[in-house]
């Protein structure tokens, strides 16, 4: 009863207080180029991870899938901890180990009790420096990955977005899928995987990030102990410069009338990660909103496209996106609809784009900015999200951008900025289109292109 009383009497921090009270991110760069960054808090747990500048964009047509394969192999034992010993040691700490590979980064992270931070750093160091890559484990994991690829083929939303990259960046590294092709997974050898690790898992390409009840000085000491001997470059020398990926307005259509629903994605070229226009485009996407038939509200929703979709049964769901990479991006939307509603939903979405370019209002911009602020503060929930935020920021921006700075950028956006920036990226631009399923009603590309501008009298 006393605890409940204390909880009820505890004052809630205001939004401004929350932004001001976020602990400072401390960053230390070791002599070999490894960046060590942390945010200390009073949490009894911590998340420690390695964020690496490596992903499918760094692969060519023959090695596509190597990074995803290495991610799988990283958990299958090291030279110090063969077989399943690595996973058992993580489990003995009561910790949680995870990782992922994307087009431009790879991450491995462990959530554990704060007191176990030095051990976690040692485990992560062992994982990236001494991955065993045993032949028997490679063959076993090859079968697992091939099965995963079959399962991924049933996720039509992901398939559609992969097709969108393939057509938007055709002939370049961003056209590759993260997982690679079935043919590549079947033929990748231990030498291919070892070469990938030797080339990209190097100290200057890594950020050791941590969040929770840990000391930055102790984190740096642990990093010096376990990462100091890590090579700066590969045996062949420095990594080749990242090739520019040119956007192409084009389309991929994979018609299959046996499927019940059509998946459509349409996008224009967006800005790179560090471009300030991203904040304005995120506000624009918040104005568009998202919709799913399972949501409440229906035609009474404040988002115009969602209200129209609900009232006229235009789609099952839609969601805008702003996917950014180092030097380019995809700004667009994805929707799922019945075969006979494809054309109407496409025109509705494009009409909303044109409206944002010409007549976005201050009231809807204010609502969208509040939505973004809420999403931004949600990043503070849990040490894992904070840790990922730190690692990704240092890789992409070279520093952790404080939430106060993000808030100031959001506050500076007004309706004129939304109209100007949307016109810059959307108005009269050639889009990339990917469509999967029963898409007979999807208009010809030239018709869709003609809806990217309004004839002004």
C-alpha positions as CSV (number, residue, x, y, z in Angstrom):
1,X,0.0,0.0,0.0
2,X,2.8,2.4,0.9
3,X,4.5,1.6,-2.5
4,X,1.3,2.4,-4.4
5,X,1.0,5.7,-2.5
6,X,4.5,6.7,-3.4
7,X,3.9,5.8,-7.0
8,X,0.8,7.9,-7.2
9,X,2.4,10.9,-5.6
10,X,5.4,10.8,-7.9
11,X,5.3,13.8,-10.3
12,X,5.6,13.1,-14.0
13,X,8.3,14.9,-15.9
14,X,7.2,17.3,-18.5
15,X,8.3,16.9,-22.1
16,X,10.8,19.7,-21.8
17,X,12.2,18.3,-18.6
18,X,12.6,14.9,-20.2
19,X,14.7,16.3,-23.0
20,X,16.9,18.3,-20.7
21,X,17.5,15.4,-18.2
22,X,18.8,12.9,-20.8
23,X,22.4,12.0,-19.7
24,X,25.2,13.1,-22.0
25,X,26.6,10.6,-24.5
26,X,30.3,10.2,-23.8
27,X,32.6,9.2,-26.7
28,X,36.2,8.0,-26.6
29,X,38.2,7.0,-29.6
30,X,40.9,4.3,-29.1
31,X,44.3,4.5,-30.8
32,X,43.2,1.9,-33.4
33,X,40.1,4.0,-34.4
34,X,37.4,2.1,-32.4
35,X,34.9,4.5,-31.1
36,X,33.5,3.8,-27.6
37,X,30.3,5.6,-26.7
38,X,28.0,5.3,-23.7
39,X,25.0,6.9,-21.9
40,X,24.9,6.2,-18.2
41,X,21.7,5.8,-16.3
42,X,20.4,4.3,-13.1
43,X,19.1,1.1,-14.8
44,X,20.1,-2.2,-13.2
45,X,20.7,-3.6,-16.7
46,X,22.7,-2.5,-19.7
47,X,22.9,-3.1,-23.4
48,X,26.3,-3.3,-25.0
49,X,26.7,-3.7,-28.8
50,X,28.9,-3.3,-31.8
51,X,27.7,-1.3,-34.7
52,X,29.8,-2.0,-37.9
53,X,29.9,-0.2,-41.2
54,X,29.2,-3.3,-43.3
55,X,26.2,-4.6,-45.1
56,X,24.8,-5.7,-48.4
57,X,25.8,-2.4,-50.1
58,X,29.4,-3.4,-49.7
59,X,28.9,-6.7,-51.5
60,X,29.0,-7.4,-55.2
61,X,26.8,-9.7,-57.3
62,X,28.9,-12.8,-56.5
63,X,29.3,-12.1,-52.7
64,X,25.8,-10.8,-52.0
65,X,24.6,-12.5,-48.9
66,X,28.0,-12.9,-47.3
67,X,27.3,-10.4,-44.5
68,X,24.0,-12.1,-43.7
69,X,25.7,-15.5,-43.7
70,X,28.5,-14.1,-41.3
71,X,25.8,-12.8,-39.0
72,X,24.4,-16.3,-38.7
73,X,27.8,-17.8,-38.2
74,X,28.8,-15.3,-35.5
75,X,26.6,-17.0,-32.9
76,X,27.9,-20.5,-33.8
77,X,31.1,-20.5,-31.9
78,X,34.5,-18.8,-31.8
79,X,38.1,-20.1,-31.7
80,X,38.0,-19.7,-27.9
81,X,34.4,-21.0,-27.5
82,X,33.8,-23.7,-30.1
83,X,30.4,-25.0,-31.0
84,X,27.5,-23.8,-28.8
85,X,29.8,-22.8,-26.0
86,X,29.4,-19.1,-26.9
87,X,25.6,-19.2,-26.6
88,X,25.8,-21.2,-23.4
89,X,28.1,-18.6,-21.8
90,X,25.7,-15.8,-22.8
91,X,22.8,-17.8,-21.3
92,X,24.7,-18.5,-18.1
93,X,24.7,-14.7,-17.5
94,X,20.9,-14.6,-18.1
95,X,21.7,-12.3,-21.0
96,X,20.0,-11.8,-24.3
97,X,22.1,-11.9,-27.5
98,X,20.9,-10.6,-30.9
99,X,22.1,-9.1,-34.1
100,X,21.0,-7.9,-37.5
101,X,22.3,-7.0,-41.0
102,X,21.0,-4.2,-43.1
103,X,22.2,-2.6,-46.3
104,X,24.7,-0.3,-44.7
105,X,25.3,-1.6,-41.2
106,X,25.7,-4.8,-39.1
107,X,25.1,-5.0,-35.4
108,X,25.6,-7.5,-32.5
109,X,24.4,-6.6,-29.1
110,X,23.9,-8.2,-25.7
111,X,21.5,-7.1,-22.9
112,X,22.6,-8.2,-19.5
113,X,22.9,-7.1,-15.8
114,X,25.0,-3.9,-15.5
115,X,27.5,-5.7,-13.3
116,X,28.3,-8.1,-16.2
117,X,29.4,-5.3,-18.6
118,X,33.1,-6.3,-18.7
119,X,32.2,-9.9,-19.5
120,X,29.8,-8.7,-22.2
121,X,32.5,-6.6,-23.9
122,X,34.9,-9.6,-23.8
123,X,32.2,-11.8,-25.5
124,X,31.5,-9.2,-28.2
125,X,35.3,-8.9,-28.8
126,X,35.6,-12.6,-29.2
127,X,32.6,-12.8,-31.5
128,X,34.0,-10.3,-34.1
129,X,37.7,-11.2,-33.8
130,X,37.7,-14.9,-33.5
131,X,34.6,-16.2,-35.4
132,X,35.4,-19.9,-36.0
133,X,33.6,-20.3,-39.3
134,X,33.8,-24.1,-39.0
135,X,33.0,-26.0,-42.2
136,X,30.5,-28.3,-40.5
137,X,28.7,-25.3,-39.0
138,X,28.7,-23.5,-42.3
139,X,27.0,-26.4,-44.0
140,X,24.4,-26.6,-41.2
141,X,23.7,-22.9,-41.3
142,X,23.5,-22.9,-45.1
143,X,20.4,-25.1,-44.8
144,X,18.9,-22.8,-42.2
145,X,19.4,-19.7,-44.3
146,X,18.0,-21.4,-47.4
147,X,14.9,-22.2,-45.4
148,X,14.7,-18.6,-44.1
149,X,14.8,-17.4,-47.7
150,X,11.8,-19.6,-48.6
151,X,9.9,-18.2,-45.6
152,X,10.8,-14.6,-46.6
153,X,9.4,-15.1,-50.0
154,X,6.0,-15.4,-48.3
155,X,6.3,-12.0,-46.8
156,X,5.0,-10.0,-49.7
157,X,5.6,-6.6,-48.1
158,X,9.3,-7.3,-47.8
159,X,9.4,-8.8,-51.2
160,X,7.8,-5.7,-52.7
161,X,10.3,-3.4,-51.0
162,X,13.2,-5.5,-52.2
163,X,11.8,-5.2,-55.7
164,X,11.6,-1.5,-55.2
165,X,15.3,-1.3,-54.4
166,X,16.1,-3.5,-57.3
167,X,14.4,-1.2,-59.8
168,X,15.2,2.1,-58.2
169,X,18.9,1.3,-57.9
170,X,19.3,-1.2,-60.7
171,X,22.8,-2.2,-61.6
172,X,24.2,-0.9,-58.2
173,X,24.9,-2.3,-54.8
174,X,21.7,-1.0,-53.2
175,X,19.7,-3.2,-55.6
176,X,20.9,-6.2,-53.7
177,X,18.8,-7.8,-51.0
178,X,20.3,-8.0,-47.5
179,X,19.9,-11.8,-47.4
180,X,21.4,-12.5,-50.8
181,X,20.2,-14.9,-53.5
182,X,19.5,-18.6,-53.2
183,X,22.3,-19.3,-55.7
184,X,24.8,-17.3,-53.7
185,X,24.0,-18.9,-50.4
186,X,24.5,-22.3,-52.0
187,X,27.9,-21.5,-53.3
188,X,29.5,-19.1,-50.8
189,X,32.5,-20.8,-49.2
190,X,34.4,-20.4,-46.0
191,X,37.0,-18.4,-47.8
192,X,34.3,-15.9,-48.9
193,X,33.0,-15.5,-45.4
194,X,36.5,-15.1,-44.0
195,X,37.4,-12.5,-46.6
196,X,34.3,-10.5,-45.7
197,X,35.2,-10.5,-42.0
198,X,38.8,-9.7,-42.7
199,X,37.8,-6.8,-44.9
200,X,35.0,-5.1,-42.9
201,X,35.3,-6.1,-39.2
202,X,38.0,-3.6,-38.5
203,X,38.3,-1.1,-35.6
204,X,37.8,2.2,-37.5
205,X,34.5,0.8,-39.0
206,X,33.1,0.0,-35.5
207,X,31.3,1.7,-32.7
208,X,31.2,0.0,-29.3
209,X,28.0,1.5,-27.8
210,X,26.5,0.9,-24.3
211,X,23.5,2.2,-22.4
212,X,22.3,1.6,-18.8
213,X,23.9,1.3,-15.4
214,X,27.5,1.3,-16.5
215,X,30.5,3.6,-16.1
216,X,32.0,5.1,-19.3
217,X,35.5,4.8,-17.8
218,X,35.0,1.1,-17.1
219,X,33.6,0.6,-20.6
220,X,36.7,2.2,-22.1
221,X,39.0,0.1,-19.9
222,X,37.2,-3.1,-21.0
223,X,37.5,-2.0,-24.7
224,X,41.2,-1.2,-24.3
225,X,41.7,-4.7,-22.8
226,X,39.9,-6.6,-25.5
227,X,40.0,-4.5,-28.7
228,X,43.4,-2.9,-28.6
229,X,45.0,-5.6,-30.8
230,X,42.3,-5.4,-33.4
231,X,43.8,-4.6,-36.9
232,X,43.0,-1.2,-38.5
233,X,42.9,-2.5,-42.1
234,X,42.5,-5.8,-43.9
235,X,45.4,-7.7,-45.3
236,X,44.7,-6.2,-48.7
237,X,44.8,-2.7,-47.3
238,X,42.0,-0.1,-47.0
239,X,38.4,-0.8,-47.9
240,X,37.3,0.5,-51.4
241,X,35.3,3.7,-51.3
242,X,31.6,3.3,-51.2
243,X,30.2,3.5,-54.8
244,X,27.4,6.0,-55.5
245,X,24.1,4.4,-56.2
246,X,22.1,6.3,-58.9
247,X,18.3,6.4,-58.6
248,X,16.3,5.4,-61.7
249,X,12.6,6.0,-62.3
250,X,11.4,2.6,-63.4
251,X,9.2,-0.3,-62.4
252,X,9.1,-4.0,-61.6
253,X,5.7,-5.9,-61.9
254,X,5.3,-9.4,-60.6
255,X,1.8,-10.3,-61.5
256,X,0.3,-13.3,-59.8
257,X,-3.5,-13.5,-60.0
258,X,-3.6,-16.5,-57.6
259,X,-2.7,-14.2,-54.7
260,X,-5.6,-12.6,-52.9
261,X,-4.2,-9.1,-52.4
262,X,-1.9,-6.7,-54.3
263,X,1.2,-5.1,-52.7
264,X,2.2,-1.8,-54.3
265,X,5.2,0.4,-53.4
266,X,6.0,3.7,-55.1
267,X,8.9,6.0,-54.2
268,X,10.9,8.9,-55.4
269,X,14.6,9.6,-54.6
270,X,15.0,11.0,-51.1
271,X,17.9,12.7,-49.4
272,X,20.9,11.0,-47.7
273,X,20.9,10.4,-44.0
274,X,22.7,13.7,-42.9
275,X,20.5,15.9,-45.1
276,X,18.3,18.3,-42.9
277,X,15.4,17.8,-45.5
278,X,14.8,14.4,-43.8
279,X,13.1,16.1,-40.8
280,X,10.7,17.9,-43.1
281,X,9.9,14.8,-45.1
282,X,9.3,12.9,-41.9
283,X,6.8,15.6,-40.9
284,X,5.1,15.1,-44.4
285,X,4.9,11.4,-43.8
286,X,3.3,12.0,-40.4
287,X,0.7,14.2,-42.1
288,X,-0.1,11.3,-44.5
289,X,-0.3,8.9,-41.5
290,X,-0.8,5.2,-41.7
291,X,-3.8,3.0,-41.8
292,X,-4.9,-0.6,-41.2
293,X,-8.4,-2.0,-41.3
294,X,-7.9,-3.3,-37.8
295,X,-7.4,0.3,-36.5
296,X,-10.3,2.1,-34.8
297,X,-11.6,5.4,-36.0
298,X,-12.4,4.6,-39.6
299,X,-13.5,7.6,-41.7
300,X,-13.3,9.9,-38.6
301,X,-9.5,9.7,-38.6
302,X,-7.6,13.0,-38.8
303,X,-5.3,11.7,-41.6
304,X,-7.0,12.5,-44.9
305,X,-5.8,9.4,-46.8
306,X,-6.7,7.1,-43.9
307,X,-10.2,8.6,-43.8
308,X,-10.7,8.1,-47.5
309,X,-9.3,4.6,-47.4
310,X,-11.7,3.7,-44.6
311,X,-14.8,5.4,-46.1
312,X,-14.4,4.0,-49.7
313,X,-12.7,0.7,-48.8
314,X,-9.6,1.6,-50.9
315,X,-7.1,-0.7,-49.2
316,X,-6.4,-3.1,-46.4
317,X,-3.4,-1.0,-45.1
318,X,-0.9,1.6,-46.2
319,X,2.2,3.1,-44.7
320,X,4.5,5.9,-45.9
321,X,8.3,5.5,-45.5
322,X,11.5,7.5,-45.7
323,X,14.4,5.1,-46.0
324,X,17.7,6.9,-46.0
325,X,21.2,5.7,-46.8
326,X,24.6,7.5,-46.8
327,X,24.0,9.5,-50.0
328,X,20.5,8.7,-51.2
329,X,17.1,7.5,-50.0
330,X,13.7,6.3,-50.9
331,X,10.7,8.5,-50.0
332,X,7.4,6.7,-50.7
333,X,4.5,4.6,-49.6
334,X,3.4,1.0,-49.6
335,X,-0.2,-0.2,-49.6
336,X,-2.1,-3.5,-49.7
337,X,-5.4,-3.6,-51.5
338,X,-8.0,-5.7,-53.3
339,X,-7.3,-6.2,-57.0
340,X,-10.2,-3.9,-58.0
341,X,-9.1,-1.0,-55.8
342,X,-5.4,-0.7,-56.9
343,X,-6.0,2.1,-59.3
344,X,-8.2,4.2,-56.9
345,X,-5.7,3.8,-54.0
346,X,-2.8,4.8,-56.1
347,X,-4.5,7.9,-57.4
348,X,-5.5,8.8,-53.8
349,X,-2.0,8.5,-52.5
350,X,-0.5,10.4,-55.4
351,X,-3.2,13.1,-54.9
352,X,-2.1,13.5,-51.3
353,X,1.5,13.9,-52.4
354,X,0.4,16.7,-54.8
355,X,-1.6,18.3,-52.0
356,X,1.4,18.3,-49.7
357,X,3.4,20.0,-52.5
358,X,0.9,22.7,-53.0
359,X,-1.4,23.2,-50.0
360,X,-0.2,21.7,-46.8
361,X,-1.7,23.6,-43.9
362,X,-0.3,24.8,-40.5
363,X,-2.8,22.8,-38.5
364,X,-1.9,19.4,-40.0
365,X,1.8,20.3,-39.7
366,X,1.4,21.0,-36.0
367,X,-0.4,17.7,-35.5
368,X,2.4,15.9,-37.4
369,X,5.1,17.5,-35.4
370,X,3.5,16.3,-32.2
371,X,3.3,12.8,-33.6
372,X,7.1,12.9,-34.3
373,X,7.9,14.2,-30.9
374,X,6.0,11.4,-29.3
375,X,7.9,8.9,-31.5
376,X,11.2,10.5,-30.7
377,X,10.7,10.3,-26.9
378,X,9.7,6.7,-27.3
379,X,13.3,6.0,-28.2
380,X,14.1,6.4,-24.5
381,X,12.2,3.2,-23.6
382,X,14.7,0.6,-22.6
383,X,18.5,0.4,-22.8
384,X,18.5,-1.5,-26.1
385,X,16.8,1.3,-28.1
386,X,19.1,3.9,-26.6
387,X,22.1,1.7,-27.3
388,X,21.1,1.3,-31.0
389,X,20.4,5.0,-31.2
390,X,24.0,5.7,-30.1
391,X,25.6,3.2,-32.3
392,X,23.7,4.1,-35.5
393,X,24.2,7.9,-34.9
394,X,28.0,7.6,-34.6
395,X,28.2,5.5,-37.7
396,X,26.0,7.7,-39.8
397,X,26.5,11.2,-38.4
398,X,29.8,10.9,-36.6
399,X,28.1,12.0,-33.3
400,X,25.1,11.3,-31.2
401,X,22.5,14.0,-32.1
402,X,20.8,15.0,-28.8
403,X,17.0,14.8,-28.7
404,X,16.9,18.5,-27.9
405,X,18.5,19.2,-31.2
406,X,16.0,16.9,-33.0
407,X,13.2,18.7,-31.2
408,X,14.5,22.1,-32.3
409,X,14.7,20.9,-35.9
410,X,11.1,19.6,-35.7
411,X,9.9,22.8,-34.2
412,X,11.4,24.8,-37.0
413,X,9.3,23.1,-39.6
414,X,6.2,25.0,-40.9
415,X,3.7,24.5,-43.7
416,X,5.8,26.5,-46.3
417,X,8.8,24.3,-45.6
418,X,6.7,21.2,-46.1
419,X,5.4,22.5,-49.4
420,X,8.8,23.5,-50.6
421,X,10.7,20.4,-49.6
422,X,7.9,18.1,-50.9
423,X,8.0,20.0,-54.2
424,X,11.7,19.5,-54.4
425,X,11.6,15.7,-54.1
426,X,8.1,14.8,-55.3
427,X,6.7,17.2,-57.8
428,X,7.1,16.2,-61.4
429,X,9.7,13.5,-60.5
430,X,9.9,10.0,-62.1
431,X,9.0,7.5,-59.5
432,X,10.2,3.9,-58.9
433,X,7.4,1.3,-58.7
434,X,7.2,-2.2,-57.4
435,X,4.0,-4.3,-57.6
436,X,3.3,-7.9,-56.6
437,X,0.1,-10.0,-56.8
438,X,-3.1,-9.4,-58.8
439,X,-2.1,-6.1,-60.3
440,X,-3.9,-6.1,-63.6
441,X,-5.6,-2.9,-62.7
442,X,-2.4,-1.0,-62.0
443,X,-2.1,1.8,-64.5
444,X,0.6,2.0,-67.1
445,X,3.8,3.6,-65.9
446,X,3.3,6.7,-68.0
447,X,-0.2,7.2,-66.5
448,X,1.3,7.0,-63.0
449,X,4.1,9.4,-64.0
450,X,1.5,11.9,-65.3
451,X,-0.1,12.0,-61.8
452,X,3.2,13.3,-60.3
453,X,2.1,16.9,-61.2
454,X,-1.0,19.0,-61.5
455,X,-1.8,21.0,-64.6
456,X,-2.1,24.6,-63.3
457,X,-4.4,26.9,-65.2
